[in-house]
Amino acid sequence: MSGIFDPNTHIQTIVIVGCGGTGAQVARIVARILYDMRRARLHTPNLLLVDPDVVEEKNVGRQLFCVSEAVLGLPKAEVVGKRLNMALGLDIAWSIEPFSAEKHGSRYGSQLGIGCVDNHLARRELHAAKGILIGAGNYRDGGQVIIGNVADADVMQRHIDGKDGKYAHLPKEGLLFPSLLEPEAPMPEPQPALSCAELVLRGEQEVLVNDWMACVVGQYTAALLRRQPIRTFASFISLDGMSIRSLPICREELLSYLPE
């Protein structure tokens, strides 16, 4: 029998790490959620965007940027933040430094982190930060979205059964897929690392994969902020099959992914 994720946490701050293909779309969705909550006179968390990258020509079209922003080489986090503030009258903040669990992470567990990054160093910092993490990672025509708040396997094992059908503890993406926290295996011949935008240009990544990812991230976020039931801890997206498969929160499914 499946359970419900109930972390009993009042989210004070949302930090979106990565404002590229998936991250910019996630920021747009989260900003709309916050605008709707504010209009309904509900508590509205602060929103912080973190990304050290600048807009490049290859980002235009696939990501939410225009040619002039690429010509000027403007910071992605700043561009997205200012655009959403102007459109919705919000007070979104941004940082153009790499994400740091110490600097950007909450010390009190009242933070929701949303990871939209494509490198292991940023994922390690997100894994180390306190609070809830929604981690998104994609490949050519699919990807996964994981929601969790536990980075320690022993802690997760102790809470594997939840209590009265409610789970206050779920594993973070790095606990389910440790390889995400490690450097990618070297290629047979040295090749430069390619960004998502470059993969699209080469035809090795579907143009809409980030949109699909962002919608799933947005739904988890909306449910969490509105304290609606969250019955799954992982969602796997396939553009090829036009499908989203989500794993129910239960002992059997959690044990099948947790390390022995």
N, C-alpha and C positions, 0 to 999 in steps of 0.2 A: 504494500500500500504506500502510495507516495505521500510526501509531506509538503509543508509550506516553509519557505525561507522567512524567518521572523527575527532579524538581528536586533530588534528593539533599539534602534539607533535613530536619533533625530538629526538628519543631515543638515549641517550648517554651511558646508562649502562643497562645490563640485569642481574638480580639476580635470580638464580635458587635456591630455598630453598627446601632442601631435595634431597639427592643423592642416594636414595634406588631404589626400584623396578621401579617406574615411573620416578623419578628424574634423575637417571643415563641414562636412555633411552632418556629422554628429552635433557639432556646435550649433548649426542652424536648427536642428530638431530640438535640442535641449533648450535653446533660447525661446523657442515657441512654447515649450512646456512651461517654462518659468513665467513667460508673459501671461499664459492662460491661468496659471496658479495665482499670480498677482491680481489679475482681474477678478478672480473669484475670492479675493481677500484671504488666501491661504498663505502660510509661511513660505517664503521664497528664499532658497539658499543663495549664497554668493556664487558667482561663476568666474573661474580663472582659466585662461587658455595659456598653455605652455608649449613653445616650439622655437628652437633656435634658428630654423631655416628661413630663407628668404624666397620670395616668389621668382620663379624662372620661367622662361618662355615655354618649356616643355610642360609646365603645370597648367597653362591656359587651356580651357575647354574641358579637360578631364576633371580638374579641380575647380573650386569656386573662386577663380581669379581672372582678371582681365589683362590685356596686353600692356596697358600703361603701368600696372603694378609690377609686371615682369621687367619692363624697361627700367623702372626706378629701383628694382631689387628690394622692394619693401618687405619687412618681416611678416610672415604668414599670420602669426598670432595677432599682431597689431591690425592687419587688414581685416581679418575675420571679426575681431572684437569691435572695431570701430563701425564696421558695416552693420552688425547686429544691434549695436547701441543706437545708431541713427534710425534703423528701421523700426525698432520696438521700444525705444526709450528705456533701455536697460542700463545697468552700470557694470558691464562686464570688464574685468581687469585682464591683463595679459603679461606674460614674461617671455623675453626672447633669450633666456638662458636654458641650457639643458635641464631637464627635470631632476630634482634632487629630493630624495625622501626626507632629508634633514631640513632643507630650506622650504620646499613647497608642500611637504606632507604634514598632516595634522598630528599633533601630539596627544589628541584626546579621543581619537577613534570616531569623530563625527564627520568624517570626510568621505565623499564618494569620488574615487579616482576612475577615470575612463581612459584606458590605454589604446591609442590608435597609432602605434609606432611599429617600425619594421627593423629594429635592431635590439640585440640582446642586452646592451648596456642600459638602455632606457627601461626595458622590461625588468631588469634586476632592481632598479630603483623603485619602480612601481610595486614590485613584489615585496620590497622591504618597508614600504610606507604603511602606516596604520590605517584602518578603516576598510571600507568595502571597495573592491576593484571589479570593474567590468572591463575585461580584456578582449580586444578584437584583433584577429589576425587572419589574413587572407592569402590565397594563392591565385592562380590564373582565373579560375571560374568558380571559386567557392571560398569558404573559410569557416571560422568558428568564433563564437562569442561565449565567454565564460563569466559567470558572476560568482564571487566568493569573497571571504574576509579572513581566511586562515592561511598562513604561509608555512606552518609547522605540521609535519605529518603526524607526529605523536598526539598533538592537540586534536587533530581531525579524527584520529582513530578513537579517541576517548569520547567524542561526540557523534559517532557514526550513526547512532540510532535516533538522534534528536530526542524530543520530549513531548509527549502528548500530540504527536503529529507535526510539531513545530521544530524547525532547525535554526538555531541561533548561529551555527557555524557551517560554512561551506568552504571548500578548498579554492584557493586562487588558481589562475591558469598555470602559473609556474610550478605548482604542486601536482597538477594533473599532467602537464606536459613539460617536464624538466628541460627538454631540449630547447625550449623557447628562451631559456636563460643562458644558453651557451652559444658561442660563436658557431656560425654555420660551417659545416665540413668544407675543407678546401677543395677547389676544383682540380681536376687532373692537370690542367694548365692554368697559370695565373690569369685571372680575369677580374676586371674592376667590378665592384658591387654595383648593381643596377637598382635605381629607385623604382617605385611603382609607376611613376610617369614614364620612365624610360621603357619599362616592360610593356606599357600600353602602346607606345610608339613602335615597338618591335613586333607588336601583335601577340605578345606572350601574356597579356592580362586583359580580361574583358573590361570594357569601358564602364559598365554598370555594376561591377562587383562591389565597389565601395558604397554605392547607394543601397544595395541590399544589406550590407553589413550595418550601415548606419541606422536603418529602420529597425533592425533587431536590437541594437544597442539602445535606441530610443525607447523601444517598448519596455525593456527591462528597467530603464531609468524612470519612465513614467509610472510604472507599477510600484517601484520602490518609493518614489517621492509621495505618491498618493496613498501609500500603505495598502495597496491592492495585493491580493494573493500572488506570490511568485512560486510556481510549482515545479520549475525546471532550473537546472544549474548550468546547462550547456546547450547551445543551439548550433547546429551544423548546417551551413547554407550551401546549396548546389544550384548554380545557374543552369548547368547542363540538364538537370532533372527538374528545374523550376520548383525546388522544394526546400523546406526548412524542417529539419528533424531535431527535436528537443528531447533531452533526457530528463525523466522525472526525478525529483529529489527523493531518494530512498536508499536504504543500506546497500542493496544489490548493485545498483548503478554506480554509486560512489565507490564501493570497494573495487569494482572492475577497472577503475581509472587510477585509484590511489596506489602509490608504490607499496610493495610488500613490506 
